[in-house]
């Protein structure tokens, strides 16, 4: 049985994205330690899950990218949950329209390893609201841009071991396999 990991990039004050999904505040320089950590986690994924907004952004970037993360992003299967995207140009991509919870539960039963969900706010809200997330992985960037969308205050940070000059992965408490407890809910985006 696969485990669903929700990964989100955020700032020190919980900023996730601008009102139109802008991610221009994310630090472009990643040190070797962060790059190695990210590569190891990307290769653990049996599939990348995402909503339509994240898919459009990633599909426009990764297929032609020469960055280190491009290989796992392009080779590992992608599963896109969208009612508006009907076909995918990015190779190794399946588009699913319909009940997210039903399809994610099926994927968790059918696959092994980690299903890595790349959060956009709405996609993350749907996963968390349905109680599907087994673990949260926040990548905290040492910046504090103007606040628009933020992470939920309900999440508790477990520990912090990383560099102070680049993004820092923050593992959050995981719910046990088979737990029926609901994940913390995310408040509606603040505009």
N, C-alpha and C positions, 0 to 999 in steps of 0.2 A: 504494500500500500504506500502510495506517495504522500509526501507531506507538503502542504502549501505554505510557502514563505512569501510574505508581502514585503517587498523592498521599496523604500521611499527615500528620496534625497530631501534633506531639509537644512535650514540654516540654524544657527544657535538659538534663535527665538521661535523656531517652529515653522518658519515660512517654507511653503512647498512650491508655489508657482504664482505667477501673475494672473490677472483676471482673464487673460486669453491663453493661459497655459505656458507663459514665458518661463524659460529656464536659464535666461542669460545671466543670472546671478551666481550660478554654480561655478566654482573655481576651475579654470581650465588646466592648471598644473597639478598633476597627480604624482606623488613621489613613488619610488620603487616598491616600498612596503604596501602602500594602498593598491597599486597596480597588481601586485602578486596576490593580495587578499581577494581582490575583485575577480581576477582570472580564475583562481581556485574555486570560488563560489559560482561563477558562471558555468564552468565545466561540470559542476555537480548537478546542474539542472537537467532533468529529462525533457523539460519543455519550458518555454517562456510564455507566460500568459499575460495578456494585455487587453485593454479596451481599444476602441477605435481611434481615439485621439493619440494615445501613445504609439499605436501602430503606424499611423500616418507620419508622425515625427521620426520614428525609428526606421521605417521603410525608406524614407527620403535620405537617411544618413548612412546606415550600416552597409548596404550592399556595395558601395564604392569606397568606403572608408579604409584607410591604411593603419588606423589605430590598433593597438594590441587587442582591444575588446571585440573587434570586428569578426574575427574568426569564430569564437563561440556564438556570437549573436547571429551569424549567418548560417552556421552548420547545425545548431540545435533547433529542433522544431519549434515553431511559434504557433500559438493558438490565440486567435483574436475573437473577442466577444463584441459583436457589433450588429446593430439592426440596419445600419446604413451602408456598410461595406459588403459587397456581394461577392467580390473575387479579389484575390491577393496577387500582386505582382512579385512580392518578395518570396524567394524560394523557401521551401520547407515551412509554408504557412497554411494553416487551416482556419477558415472563418466559420464561426458558430453564431447563429442568431437564435434567440430563445432564452429560456430560463437559465441564468448564469449558475445558480445553485445546483440545479439538476445536472448540468454538464460538468461542473467542477467536481461534484461528488463522484460522478462516473469516472472522470479522469484520475481522481485520487485512488479509486478502486483498481483501475486498469493499469496504472503505471507504478513505477518504483522510484525511489530517490526523491528528489525535490522538484516540485513545480514552482518555478520562480515567477511570481506575479510582480510585474513592473507597474507600480502604482501611478496612475493619474488619480486625482481626487475622487471623481465619480466612480471609477472602477474600484478603487480601494473601499469606498463607502459600500458598494454592493457586496463585496467579499466579506467585509467586516460585519455588515448588517445581517448577512445570512449565516454568520458563525462559522465560516469556512477556513479562516486563517489559523494555521497551527503555530506559526512563529512570525515575529515582526523583526525586520532588519532596517534600522534607520541609519542612513549615512549622513552624518552631520558635518556641514561645511562651516569653517570658522569665519562666518560673515553674518551680518544682521541687516538685511535689506528691508525696505518698507514692507510691512505685514499686509498680506491680502488673504491667502489661504494658509491655514496652520494645521499642524498635527494635533490630535486630541490631547487634552490635558490628562485624560484618564490613563494613558500609558505610563508605566513605571519603568525607568531606566535601570538596567541590571548592573553594568559596570562600564568603564571607559578605559581602554588601553590603546592609545594611538598617538600619532604625531600631532603637534600643535600647529603645523604649517600646512596641512592638507586635510582633506575630508577624513573623518573618523567614523568607523563603523561602530554602532552601538547595538549590541544584541539585547533584545528585550525578553522578558519572561515568556516562556513557551507554555502552552497548555498541553497536557499529556495526550498522547494518541488515544483516540476513542472518547475523549472528553466531550460531554454534551453541553458544557458551559459555553455561553455565548462570548464572543470576543468583545472588547470594549467598542462602543459605538463612536463614530466620528460625527461631530457637530456639522451642520451645514456650513458651506464655505462662507467666510466673512468677506464682504466686498466693501 
